[in-house]
Amino acid sequence: MTLTSAKASPWWTPDVHADRRPFLIGRNAIQAALRLYFAKEDFIEVDTSALQVSPGNEAHLHAFATEALTTDGQSAPFYLHTSPEFACKKLLSAGEQRIACFAHVYRNRERGPLHHPEFTMLEWYRAGESYETLMMDCVRMAALAAETVKASKLTYRGAEADPFAGPERISVAEAFDRYAGIDLLASVATDGSTDREHLAAELRRNGLRVAEDDGWADLFSRALVEKIEPHLGFGRITILDEYPVSEAALARPSAGDPRVAERFEVYACGVELANGFGELTNAAEQRRRFEIEMAEKARIYGERYPLDEDFLDALQIMPEASGIALGFDRLVMLATGATRIDQVLWAPVAEYGR
């Protein structure tokens, strides 16, 4: 089926642009403030290519595919990246210590108030530093964004969070127990394997839907979205920490509990803002996890993406590091009070669909 552009008033009409312009000016001011923050922290800003041999290897991320042609007509498949992560980690392998990147990234099958097919991902990496440092970076940046546009709170559709207050930090297991009454880690073994039937029984007991073809990851995501996320980031920022290792394909296991990983997400006003890791540097383990993710993608969507062999080679010499991806447009939304992501994009992608 061919999708056609809708006929709503385009973003470039003067009246629509006049409504959006205060958000856009705020966007520019926040970006300038964050660049200054990175400069003061001795970061180097890098600029990565959007064209990659692999767009990323997470089962539920969907890429835009294209084709590269040589002058004599030979072709090779390429993708628009879903994140600058692989390129940034190659730069860490090359010897960079602190890097930051404002990258335009591309994700297919995503459009809505908080999603856009092209958006700006702010990623930064610290070699030799803990992932807790990134948590504090993120909290400081949320406060800086609000301060820059003279906002006392982050807001989204009636919800509020004070970016100047100390954040709440809670583990995923604690959140499942508190908000869903589920002992999540009872379904995770010390080798990271998961017990689908145990978690399915827990969801049924709590009135959540369970389909016959749901895997453990599907059940985890449903409980997270329906029971946990509606409680996160209200009043103050929430840091949701220690994801099960099976839900952290790019993160290293926690030293304190092999069932969980050094992965966290940051929420404000019920909106996911950032996703951070203590980075996995074991190339063989990374390959194994990617292959599992691509097998799951093939099972659900009937397609898979190639692995970036250069990335896996680089991982063998990459230093211990921590990295984070923050949805820059979402941060701008919450600081300026915008209610749709297209209000904070200078030139949104044309509407498509019926």
One Martini backbone bead per residue (centre of mass of N, CA, C, O) as a GRO file, in nm:
protein
  354
    1MET     BB    1   0.096   0.036   0.023
    2THR     BB    2   0.048   0.372  -0.042
    3LEU     BB    3   0.158   0.664   0.099
    4THR     BB    4   0.013   0.978   0.180
    5SER     BB    5  -0.013   1.299   0.212
    6ALA     BB    6  -0.132   1.516   0.407
    7LYS     BB    7  -0.349   1.835   0.436
    8ALA     BB    8  -0.230   1.982   0.646
    9SER     BB    9  -0.092   2.237   0.778
   10PRO     BB   10   0.207   2.343   0.733
   11TRP     BB   11   0.493   2.447   0.903
   12TRP     BB   12   0.547   2.704   0.688
   13THR     BB   13   0.322   2.853   0.779
   14PRO     BB   14   0.302   3.146   0.946
   15ASP     BB   15   0.105   3.063   1.178
   16VAL     BB   16   0.243   2.801   1.261
   17HIS     BB   17   0.527   2.920   1.307
   18ALA     BB   18   0.448   3.125   1.528
   19ASP     BB   19   0.370   2.903   1.737
   20ARG     BB   20   0.662   2.751   1.727
   21ARG     BB   21   0.901   2.954   1.773
   22PRO     BB   22   0.948   2.956   2.084
   23PHE     BB   23   1.046   2.660   2.091
   24LEU     BB   24   1.287   2.696   1.892
   25ILE     BB   25   1.442   2.904   2.055
   26GLY     BB   26   1.469   2.722   2.300
   27ARG     BB   27   1.629   2.502   2.164
   28ASN     BB   28   1.881   2.668   2.097
   29ALA     BB   29   1.948   2.749   2.390
   30ILE     BB   30   1.983   2.461   2.501
   31GLN     BB   31   2.205   2.366   2.311
   32ALA     BB   32   2.411   2.581   2.396
   33ALA     BB   33   2.420   2.502   2.698
   34LEU     BB   34   2.516   2.207   2.655
   35ARG     BB   35   2.776   2.272   2.507
   36LEU     BB   36   2.900   2.420   2.747
   37TYR     BB   37   2.898   2.189   2.943
   38PHE     BB   38   3.090   2.006   2.781
   39ALA     BB   39   3.328   2.198   2.768
   40LYS     BB   40   3.369   2.213   3.083
   41GLU     BB   41   3.405   1.876   3.076
   42ASP     BB   42   3.600   1.798   2.832
   43PHE     BB   43   3.453   1.768   2.565
   44ILE     BB   44   3.408   1.620   2.247
   45GLU     BB   45   3.267   1.704   1.952
   46VAL     BB   46   3.093   1.488   1.735
   47ASP     BB   47   3.055   1.359   1.382
   48THR     BB   48   2.841   1.132   1.245
   49SER     BB   49   2.738   0.900   1.036
   50ALA     BB   50   2.428   0.793   0.903
   51LEU     BB   51   2.574   0.588   0.736
   52GLN     BB   52   2.532   0.228   0.765
   53VAL     BB   53   2.565  -0.119   0.777
   54SER     BB   54   2.428  -0.076   1.065
   55PRO     BB   55   2.147   0.039   1.266
   56GLY     BB   56   2.122  -0.193   1.458
   57ASN     BB   57   2.039  -0.474   1.718
   58GLU     BB   58   1.723  -0.433   1.780
   59ALA     BB   59   1.425  -0.582   1.754
   60HIS     BB   60   1.233  -0.293   1.783
   61LEU     BB   61   1.408  -0.160   1.566
   62HIS     BB   62   1.355   0.063   1.283
   63ALA     BB   63   1.472   0.110   0.959
   64PHE     BB   64   1.629   0.284   0.698
   65ALA     BB   65   1.674   0.193   0.370
   66THR     BB   66   1.950   0.166   0.135
   67GLU     BB   67   2.170   0.256  -0.153
   68ALA     BB   68   2.491   0.203  -0.275
   69LEU     BB   69   2.676   0.355  -0.547
   70THR     BB   70   2.884   0.324  -0.788
   71THR     BB   71   3.012   0.444  -1.085
   72ASP     BB   72   2.949   0.132  -1.210
   73GLY     BB   73   2.675   0.024  -1.035
   74GLN     BB   74   2.741  -0.083  -0.777
   75SER     BB   75   2.608  -0.241  -0.481
   76ALA     BB   76   2.505  -0.143  -0.137
   77PRO     BB   77   2.391  -0.181   0.171
   78PHE     BB   78   2.216   0.063   0.370
   79TYR     BB   79   2.174   0.275   0.667
   80LEU     BB   80   2.001   0.459   0.885
   81HIS     BB   81   2.062   0.549   1.183
   82THR     BB   82   1.938   0.498   1.525
   83SER     BB   83   2.240   0.554   1.619
   84PRO     BB   84   2.578   0.666   1.717
   85GLU     BB   85   2.711   0.435   1.887
   86PHE     BB   86   2.913   0.279   1.712
   87ALA     BB   87   3.088   0.525   1.635
   88CYS     BB   88   3.158   0.619   1.923
   89LYS     BB   89   3.303   0.355   2.011
   90LYS     BB   90   3.525   0.373   1.801
   91LEU     BB   91   3.644   0.636   1.923
   92LEU     BB   92   3.723   0.506   2.190
   93SER     BB   93   3.915   0.301   2.057
   94ALA     BB   94   4.098   0.541   1.936
   95GLY     BB   95   4.113   0.740   2.232
   96GLU     BB   96   3.877   0.866   2.333
   97GLN     BB   97   3.722   0.994   2.641
   98ARG     BB   98   3.526   1.254   2.569
   99ILE     BB   99   3.202   1.240   2.416
  100ALA     BB  100   2.981   1.422   2.189
  101CYS     BB  101   2.639   1.397   2.024
  102PHE     BB  102   2.445   1.553   1.773
  103ALA     BB  103   2.204   1.337   1.627
  104HIS     BB  104   2.061   1.238   1.349
  105VAL     BB  105   1.787   1.014   1.355
  106TYR     BB  106   1.632   0.689   1.242
  107ARG     BB  107   1.281   0.576   1.269
  108ASN     BB  108   1.070   0.339   1.206
  109ARG     BB  109   0.741   0.312   1.301
  110GLU     BB  110   0.749   0.631   1.409
  111ARG     BB  111   0.459   0.819   1.535
  112GLY     BB  112   0.399   1.107   1.749
  113PRO     BB  113   0.412   1.311   2.018
  114LEU     BB  114   0.715   1.146   2.089
  115HIS     BB  115   0.745   1.077   1.775
  116HIS     BB  116   0.997   1.055   1.505
  117PRO     BB  117   1.164   0.962   1.222
  118GLU     BB  118   1.323   1.234   1.286
  119PHE     BB  119   1.587   1.297   1.526
  120THR     BB  120   1.752   1.401   1.831
  121MET     BB  121   2.052   1.265   1.954
  122LEU     BB  122   2.205   1.262   2.271
  123GLU     BB  123   2.545   1.169   2.309
  124TRP     BB  124   2.755   1.028   2.578
  125TYR     BB  125   3.104   0.965   2.683
  126ARG     BB  126   3.295   0.779   2.946
  127ALA     BB  127   3.604   0.697   3.009
  128GLY     BB  128   3.657   0.538   3.314
  129GLU     BB  129   3.345   0.571   3.402
  130SER     BB  130   3.064   0.571   3.561
  131TYR     BB  131   2.717   0.549   3.529
  132GLU     BB  132   2.648   0.750   3.758
  133THR     BB  133   2.760   1.004   3.616
  134LEU     BB  134   2.533   1.013   3.400
  135MET     BB  135   2.300   1.069   3.584
  136MET     BB  136   2.404   1.351   3.674
  137ASP     BB  137   2.417   1.477   3.401
  138CYS     BB  138   2.112   1.455   3.338
  139VAL     BB  139   2.009   1.622   3.574
  140ARG     BB  140   2.164   1.881   3.506
  141MET     BB  141   2.041   1.919   3.220
  142ALA     BB  142   1.750   1.955   3.304
  143ALA     BB  143   1.804   2.207   3.473
  144LEU     BB  144   1.938   2.374   3.246
  145ALA     BB  145   1.700   2.380   3.053
  146ALA     BB  146   1.506   2.528   3.242
  147GLU     BB  147   1.683   2.773   3.308
  148THR     BB  148   1.717   2.880   3.012
  149VAL     BB  149   1.376   2.915   2.990
  150LYS     BB  150   1.255   2.992   3.270
  151ALA     BB  151   1.186   2.719   3.426
  152SER     BB  152   1.063   2.552   3.719
  153LYS     BB  153   0.945   2.319   3.528
  154LEU     BB  154   0.855   2.023   3.410
  155THR     BB  155   0.631   1.956   3.125
  156TYR     BB  156   0.335   1.727   3.046
  157ARG     BB  157   0.016   1.729   3.012
  158GLY     BB  158   0.000   1.826   3.342
  159ALA     BB  159   0.272   1.734   3.414
  160GLU     BB  160   0.530   1.726   3.680
  161ALA     BB  161   0.885   1.833   3.730
  162ASP     BB  162   1.162   1.878   3.941
  163PRO     BB  163   1.494   1.945   3.835
  164PHE     BB  164   1.608   2.055   4.133
  165ALA     BB  165   1.557   1.797   4.250
  166GLY     BB  166   1.606   1.511   4.376
  167PRO     BB  167   1.629   1.206   4.261
  168GLU     BB  168   1.487   0.911   4.188
  169ARG     BB  169   1.602   0.574   4.282
  170ILE     BB  170   1.515   0.270   4.103
  171SER     BB  171   1.463  -0.044   4.058
  172VAL     BB  172   1.304  -0.262   3.867
  173ALA     BB  173   1.229  -0.462   4.090
  174GLU     BB  174   1.107  -0.253   4.283
  175ALA     BB  175   0.890  -0.150   4.084
  176PHE     BB  176   0.740  -0.418   4.049
  177ASP     BB  177   0.667  -0.449   4.344
  178ARG     BB  178   0.526  -0.172   4.399
  179TYR     BB  179   0.326  -0.153   4.119
  180ALA     BB  180   0.266  -0.496   4.067
  181GLY     BB  181   0.347  -0.738   4.258
  182ILE     BB  182   0.634  -0.834   4.130
  183ASP     BB  183   0.879  -1.093   4.112
  184LEU     BB  184   1.101  -1.065   3.873
  185LEU     BB  185   1.371  -1.230   3.962
  186ALA     BB  186   1.224  -1.513   3.976
  187SER     BB  187   1.256  -1.515   3.634
  188VAL     BB  188   1.579  -1.498   3.691
  189ALA     BB  189   1.880  -1.614   3.629
  190THR     BB  190   2.225  -1.608   3.682
  191ASP     BB  191   2.262  -1.642   3.349
  192GLY     BB  192   1.989  -1.469   3.236
  193SER     BB  193   1.772  -1.647   3.220
  194THR     BB  194   1.421  -1.715   3.148
  195ASP     BB  195   1.079  -1.739   3.288
  196ARG     BB  196   0.790  -1.729   3.127
  197GLU     BB  197   0.574  -1.873   3.307
  198HIS     BB  198   0.616  -1.712   3.563
  199LEU     BB  199   0.550  -1.430   3.446
  200ALA     BB  200   0.270  -1.498   3.332
  201ALA     BB  201   0.138  -1.559   3.607
  202GLU     BB  202   0.184  -1.274   3.724
  203LEU     BB  203   0.014  -1.120   3.516
  204ARG     BB  204  -0.252  -1.262   3.557
  205ARG     BB  205  -0.278  -1.190   3.860
  206ASN     BB  206  -0.277  -0.866   3.752
  207GLY     BB  207  -0.461  -0.846   3.478
  208LEU     BB  208  -0.279  -0.924   3.241
  209ARG     BB  209  -0.204  -0.980   2.930
  210VAL     BB  210  -0.169  -1.311   2.763
  211ALA     BB  211  -0.001  -1.448   2.502
  212GLU     BB  212   0.105  -1.728   2.345
  213ASP     BB  213   0.353  -1.560   2.183
  214ASP     BB  214   0.478  -1.462   2.434
  215GLY     BB  215   0.752  -1.350   2.565
  216TRP     BB  216   0.931  -1.237   2.818
  217ALA     BB  217   0.977  -0.954   2.693
  218ASP     BB  218   0.679  -0.890   2.641
  219LEU     BB  219   0.590  -0.905   2.936
  220PHE     BB  220   0.776  -0.696   3.050
  221SER     BB  221   0.679  -0.456   2.872
  222ARG     BB  222   0.382  -0.457   2.960
  223ALA     BB  223   0.429  -0.403   3.260
  224LEU     BB  224   0.591  -0.148   3.231
  225VAL     BB  225   0.379   0.025   3.075
  226GLU     BB  226   0.115  -0.034   3.265
  227LYS     BB  227   0.255  -0.025   3.577
  228ILE     BB  228   0.520   0.169   3.587
  229GLU     BB  229   0.544   0.432   3.407
  230PRO     BB  230   0.290   0.589   3.539
  231HIS     BB  231   0.506   0.654   3.807
  232LEU     BB  232   0.725   0.823   3.646
  233GLY     BB  233   0.836   1.152   3.703
  234PHE     BB  234   0.670   1.269   3.951
  235GLY     BB  235   0.786   1.579   4.083
  236ARG     BB  236   1.037   1.402   3.987
  237ILE     BB  237   1.301   1.246   3.895
  238THR     BB  238   1.355   0.921   3.744
  239ILE     BB  239   1.566   0.634   3.814
  240LEU     BB  240   1.585   0.341   3.625
  241ASP     BB  241   1.742   0.049   3.748
  242GLU     BB  242   1.851  -0.254   3.678
  243TYR     BB  243   1.826  -0.438   3.435
  244PRO     BB  244   1.780  -0.703   3.287
  245VAL     BB  245   2.006  -0.857   3.086
  246SER     BB  246   1.794  -0.921   2.851
  247GLU     BB  247   1.740  -0.577   2.855
  248ALA     BB  248   2.082  -0.534   2.795
  249ALA     BB  249   2.269  -0.571   2.520
  250LEU     BB  250   2.497  -0.316   2.590
  251ALA     BB  251   2.542  -0.418   2.885
  252ARG     BB  252   2.683  -0.475   3.177
  253PRO     BB  253   2.703  -0.652   3.437
  254SER     BB  254   2.652  -0.664   3.758
  255ALA     BB  255   2.852  -0.703   4.036
  256GLY     BB  256   2.604  -0.775   4.248
  257ASP     BB  257   2.412  -0.897   3.994
  258PRO     BB  258   2.383  -1.112   3.720
  259ARG     BB  259   2.070  -1.048   3.647
  260VAL     BB  260   2.183  -0.760   3.610
  261ALA     BB  261   2.235  -0.430   3.476
  262GLU     BB  262   2.406  -0.135   3.357
  263ARG     BB  263   2.097   0.001   3.343
  264PHE     BB  264   1.925   0.311   3.255
  265GLU     BB  265   1.641   0.532   3.313
  266VAL     BB  266   1.489   0.850   3.234
  267TYR     BB  267   1.228   1.033   3.407
  268ALA     BB  268   0.966   1.277   3.305
  269CYS     BB  269   0.635   1.303   3.320
  270GLY     BB  270   0.634   0.994   3.200
  271VAL     BB  271   0.899   1.044   3.032
  272GLU     BB  272   1.135   0.925   2.830
  273LEU     BB  273   1.476   1.049   2.803
  274ALA     BB  274   1.688   0.812   2.893
  275ASN     BB  275   1.975   0.581   2.806
  276GLY     BB  276   2.199   0.390   3.010
  277PHE     BB  277   2.553   0.268   3.041
  278GLY     BB  278   2.752   0.007   3.110
  279GLU     BB  279   2.972  -0.104   2.894
  280LEU     BB  280   3.011  -0.346   2.673
  281THR     BB  281   3.344  -0.527   2.589
  282ASN     BB  282   3.247  -0.811   2.491
  283ALA     BB  283   3.246  -0.932   2.180
  284ALA     BB  284   3.125  -1.218   2.204
  285GLU     BB  285   2.877  -1.134   2.374
  286GLN     BB  286   2.768  -0.925   2.175
  287ARG     BB  287   2.716  -1.117   1.943
  288ARG     BB  288   2.520  -1.303   2.091
  289ARG     BB  289   2.306  -1.083   2.148
  290PHE     BB  290   2.253  -0.995   1.859
  291GLU     BB  291   2.154  -1.272   1.757
  292ILE     BB  292   1.910  -1.280   1.942
  293GLU     BB  293   1.774  -1.021   1.841
  294MET     BB  294   1.753  -1.110   1.536
  295ALA     BB  295   1.581  -1.359   1.588
  296GLU     BB  296   1.343  -1.197   1.707
  297LYS     BB  297   1.293  -1.019   1.461
  298ALA     BB  298   1.233  -1.251   1.266
  299ARG     BB  299   0.990  -1.367   1.422
  300ILE     BB  300   0.813  -1.098   1.419
  301TYR     BB  301   0.910  -0.938   1.121
  302GLY     BB  302   1.094  -1.094   0.899
  303GLU     BB  303   1.375  -0.956   0.993
  304ARG     BB  304   1.725  -0.845   0.948
  305TYR     BB  305   2.035  -0.723   1.058
  306PRO     BB  306   2.341  -0.655   1.025
  307LEU     BB  307   2.656  -0.676   1.133
  308ASP     BB  308   2.918  -0.482   1.275
  309GLU     BB  309   3.236  -0.581   1.244
  310ASP     BB  310   3.393  -0.327   1.323
  311PHE     BB  311   3.266  -0.298   1.599
  312LEU     BB  312   3.355  -0.573   1.715
  313ASP     BB  313   3.655  -0.514   1.680
  314ALA     BB  314   3.665  -0.250   1.852
  315LEU     BB  315   3.569  -0.377   2.123
  316GLN     BB  316   3.847  -0.522   2.191
  317ILE     BB  317   3.980  -0.204   2.250
  318MET     BB  318   3.781  -0.096   2.438
  319PRO     BB  319   3.725   0.080   2.697
  320GLU     BB  320   3.607   0.146   2.975
  321ALA     BB  321   3.255   0.256   2.981
  322SER     BB  322   3.011   0.522   2.947
  323GLY     BB  323   2.666   0.561   2.820
  324ILE     BB  324   2.429   0.796   2.651
  325ALA     BB  325   2.079   0.853   2.556
  326LEU     BB  326   1.912   1.155   2.452
  327GLY     BB  327   1.609   1.313   2.398
  328PHE     BB  328   1.625   1.624   2.298
  329ASP     BB  329   1.334   1.700   2.216
  330ARG     BB  330   1.205   1.615   2.486
  331LEU     BB  331   1.350   1.813   2.664
  332VAL     BB  332   1.238   2.061   2.525
  333MET     BB  333   0.944   2.007   2.575
  334LEU     BB  334   0.956   2.008   2.894
  335ALA     BB  335   1.081   2.301   2.918
  336THR     BB  336   0.858   2.458   2.718
  337GLY     BB  337   0.562   2.297   2.695
  338ALA     BB  338   0.534   2.103   2.486
  339THR     BB  339   0.308   1.842   2.322
  340ARG     BB  340   0.483   1.814   2.052
  341ILE     BB  341   0.752   1.734   1.862
  342ASP     BB  342   0.691   1.926   1.611
  343GLN     BB  343   0.731   2.197   1.781
  344VAL     BB  344   1.072   2.137   1.807
  345LEU     BB  345   1.097   2.128   1.491
  346TRP     BB  346   1.203   2.302   1.227
  347ALA     BB  347   1.163   2.038   1.005
  348PRO     BB  348   0.934   1.838   0.957
  349VAL     BB  349   0.807   1.561   0.857
  350ALA     BB  350   0.593   1.466   0.654
  351GLU     BB  351   0.298   1.358   0.638
  352TYR     BB  352   0.166   1.019   0.674
  353GLY     BB  353  -0.094   0.847   0.548
  354ARG     BB  354  -0.449   0.835   0.584
   0.00000   0.00000   0.00000
